[in-house]
Amino acid sequence: GYVRQGSGDQALDLFRKMIALRVKPEQFTFSSCLCASATIASLIHGKQIHGYMIRTNVSPNAIVISSLIDMYSKSGSLEASERVFSLCGDKRDCVLWNTMISALAQHGLGHKALRMLDDMIKTRVQPNRATLVVILNACSHSGLVEEGVRWFELMTVEHGIVPDQEHYACLIDLLGRAGCFKELMSRIERMPFKPDEHIWNAILGVSRIHGNVELGKKAAEELIKLDPESSAPYILLSSIYADHGKWESVEELRGIMKKRRVNKEKAVSWIEIEKKVETFTVSDGSHPRKEEIYSVLHNLAALMEKEASRS
């Protein structure tokens, strides 16, 4: 429950209490706690869980191994992710390959992710729908447009995977990031279904990257129709307007949000200091060290203003 709500630190506290009470964790417990560590990018906590598994001779299943790979990757230790994958004896589970490809994608190693996919197929592990998502993301974040489009087509022809909304959203992100708007629009027109929130979110995202105001506005309007209470499309469209100096449109959008009572979700960040995870929320007045935090922020702002005045 804590992990699903984004409360990774609380989930890990509960795990520590569980161990102290000598309650034996199950495979699901390990995967959940590793996911919690990945959520808050806590390498120390993740290593502690991994160490506990080794000390207690736990034989992890494919889901737990995948969680280990994901945790190390999201905590900045891709080398450890690769080591976990290489030491895994049975590599017949598609989930393991997908997680490793995703880890490489997160670190911008698109070519390496493509080689991993080739190895996966040579090992006779059948790619699934999730494989197409992670390989398209890998190509998108590395600017490998031709390779991404080729695999989009090959997955259907050679592996019988019919692309769904999420796959098309990944393809749109791939084409949009590269500025291929003509092909992007052609793909949208030829889609065998009406665009859903995955598609419109992808269009809105790439519209912001390239400053395409009209397309961004269209995507935001469609997203608002699908989920009127979500603040995300308003905020992204507002950013597009701001980037183009359309301040009247920004104010108009804020007025619409206020009128419709759409509240912006507060951003949360974490930092690990001396093995303790500190959580920060925008405009947080309840943090026990708030006076110290705001004092440091005030000093930093003053230093930045001083530096700016010199340049």
N, C-alpha and C positions, 0 to 999 in steps of 0.2 A: 504493500500500500504506500509506504513512504517513497519508494523508488518511483512509482508511477506518478506521484504528486511532485516529483522533483526535489524531495527532501532527502538527498543522499546522505548527508551528515547524520540525520536522525536514524536512518536505516543502519548505518555502520555502528552507531551507539548501541542500538538494539542487538546487533550481532555480537558486540563485545560482552554485553550482559548475558547473552545466551551461552557463550563460551564459559564465562565465569560461573554460571549455574550448572556447568557440565552437561548441557543439552547437546546432543550430537546433531550437527548440521546435516541436511540432505543435499543432494546435487542441486536442487532448485534453490536452496539457501545460498550456496556458493555463487551460482550464476547471478542471482539477484544482488548480492553484496558486491560482486565484481562490477556489475552494471552501475551500482551506486557510486563506486569509486571512479568509474569512467565519467559519470555525470558531473562530478565535481573535480575531475582531473587530479585525483589524489593518488599519486604514485606510491607513496608510503603505505597508505591503507591497502592498496591493491597488492603490494608486495607482501604485506603481513598476512593477508588471506591466502596468497599463493604459498607462502612459507608454512602456514598452518596445514594446508592440504598435503604438502610434502612430508612434514613431520608426522602426520597422522595416517600416512600411507593411503590417502584417498586416491582412487582410480577414477579420474574425471571422465564424464561422458563428452560427446561432441559439443553439446551446448555449453558446458562449463569451459572447455578448451577454447571455444569461439569467444566466450566472455573474457577469458584471459587475454587473447589476442587483441580484442577490442579495447580492453582496459589499458594495456600497455601502449597501444597506438594513441589513444586519446589523451594519455598522460605524458606523451612526448617521447616514448621509448620504442620506436619502431623496430630497433635492433632486437629488443626483447620479444616483440610480437613475432618476428621472423624466427627467432630461436624456438619459441613455443611451438610454432607451426612445424618446423623442421624435425623437432623431437617427437612429434605426434606420430605414433606407429601406424595407426589405421587412418588413411586419408581418403576413404571412400565416401565420406559424408560431404555433400555439396555445401552445407552450411559453413564448414571449415574453410573451403576455398573462397566462398563469397566474402567471408569476414576478412580474410587475408588480402583479397583484391581490394576491398573497401578501405582497409588500413593503408595500402599503398596509394590509393586515390586521395585519401585525406592528406597525405604528405606530398601530393603533387607529382607522384612517380607514375605517370600514365603509361609510359613505355614498359616499365617493369610490371605493371598491372596486366598489360596485354600479354606479356610473356608468361605470366602466371596463369592466365586464361588458356593459353596454348598448352601449357603443362597439364592443366586440369583435364582438357579434352584428350590429350595423349594418354593420361592415366585412366581414361574411359569413365570418368565421372561426368554424368549428364548435367549440363547447365540447366538451371530453372529460371523462372521469371525474375527472381531476385538477382540472379547473375547478370541479366541484361541491364537491370537498374544500376548495379555497382560498376559495370564496365562502361556504361554511358557516362556516369558521373566521373569516372577516372579520365575518360577522354575529354570531357567538358572542362575539367580543372587543369588539364595539361594542353589545351588547345589543339587536340588531335581530332579535328573535324572529320576528315575523310575516313579515318579508322573507325570513329564512332558510328558514322552513317553506314559503313560497310557491315559492322557487327549488328546494327539494327536490322538490316536486311537478312543477314546470314542466320540470325536466330530463328527466323520464321522458316527459311528455306531448308536449313540443315538440321535444326533442332525442334521444329514444330511449335515454337513459342509465338503465339499471336499477341502482338503488342496491345497493352491496355492503356488507360488514361495516364497512369504513372510513367509508363515507358515513353509515351509521346511527350509528356512534360519534361522528361530528361533530354529527349531529342531537341525539343524547343530551346531548352537551356543551353545545350551544346551549340546549336546554330546561332542563337541569339548572342551568346558571349563572343562569338567570332564575328558578329555583325552581318551574318548571312540572312538578312530580313526577307529577301525575296523568296528564298527557298523555305524559310520558316513559314511564311504566309501560305505558300503552296502546300506545305505539309498539313497545315491546319485545315485548309479547304478540302483536302483529300481524306481527312480522318473519317473513319466509319462510324463515329458517334459524336454527340454534342460535347463541347469542352466542359469539364467540371472544374472544381477549385484547384486541382493539381495543375491543369493546363493554364488557367488564368493567372495563378501565382507565378508560374514560370515566365509567362509573357510580361507580367508586371515587373518581375525582377530584372529581366534583360532590358526592358524599356528604360529602367532607371540607369543601368550601366551605360547605355548608349544615348540617353537623353531623348528618347522617342516619346514626346509628350502626348500626342494623340493616341497612340497605341496603349500607352500607360493608362490614360484616362479611361479608355474603353475597357481594359482589363479590370481596373479598380471598380468601375460601375457594375461589371458582371459579378465580381466577388462580393460586393455589397448586397447585390440581389440574393446571392446564395447564402450569405451569413451577415445580416444587417448589424449584428451586435459585435462583430470582430473589428478591432481597431487597426489591424495590420494593413489593409488596403488603403485606408485613409492616410496612415503615416507614410507609406511608401509613395503614394501619389503626392502628398505634401512635400516630400523630399525632392521629387522630380520637379515640381513647381519652383521650389526654393533654388534648386540648381540652375534654373533658367531665369531667376530674378522675378518670378511671377508672384510677388508678395500679396497682391490683392486676392489671388486665387488661394494662397495659403491661408489667409485670414477667413476667407469664405468657407473653406473646408473645415477650419476649426469651429466656425459658427455652426455648421451642419452637425458636426460631432457633438457639440454642446446641446443643440436642440434635440438630437436623437438620443442623448444620454449615453453616448459611446465613450467608454473610459479606456485610456491607454494603459496597457498592462505594464506594471513596474518592472524595470530591468533588474536582474540579480547577477552578482558576480561573486567569485570565491577566490581566496588566496590561502595557501597553506604556510603557516609560520610555526616553526618548532613543533612539528607533528600535530598541529591543531588547525582545523579548517575554519577560517573566518568568513562569514557571509555578509555581503553588503547589498542593500536595496536602495534604489533612487529615492531621495528625500526621506530617508529613514530617520525618524526621531526617537526610536525606541532602543537603538543599539546601546549597550552598557558603556561603551567608550566613545559616545557620539561627540562629546566636547573635544576630546583629543583628535578625533578624525577630522572634524570641521576646522580645527586650528591648523592642522597639517595642510588641508586643502586650501585654506586661506593663504598660508605662507607660500605654497606652490603657485597659486594664482598670481601673487605679488611678484614672485621671481620670474614668471612667464611674461608678465606685463613689462617688467624691467628689461628683459632680454629683447622683447618686441620693440621697445622704444629705442634701443641701440641700433637695430637693423634698419 
